[in-house]
Amino acid sequence: MDNTPTDKYLGYNIKRLRQRSKMTQSQLAEELGLSKQIISAYEKGRRTPSHGTLVKITKTLGTNMSELYSTGADPKYIDATGLSDEQIGMIFKLVQEMKKLNSQSSDDI
């Protein structure tokens, strides 16, 4: 299967919505009658669920197809595809510093 941008967002959204529902991959797999490995493959964009499975996912996670296929930017998600480990590390450090600054600013209020 080709790992298309749609598959990438779909997998990311399945993971995000599963976590929002406070479910583990194993719990979602059990609800859907699938294996944890298949859920992992969906979340990584390595496999695409059938339409029937997508319907079950939306019901189980309390969402809809539109949210599953959303390509909107999530502020907690940074696409670091093509960046070196060093560049990703720099981004991580920057995010940590910004969090510290935000924490200090809210303490001053």
Secondary structure, DSSP 4 states (H G I P E B T S, - for coil): ----HHHHHHHHHHHHHHHHTT--HHHHHHHHT--HHHHHHHHTTSS---HHHHHHHHHHHT--HHHHT--PPPTT----TT--HHHHHHHHHHHHHHHHHHHHHHHH-
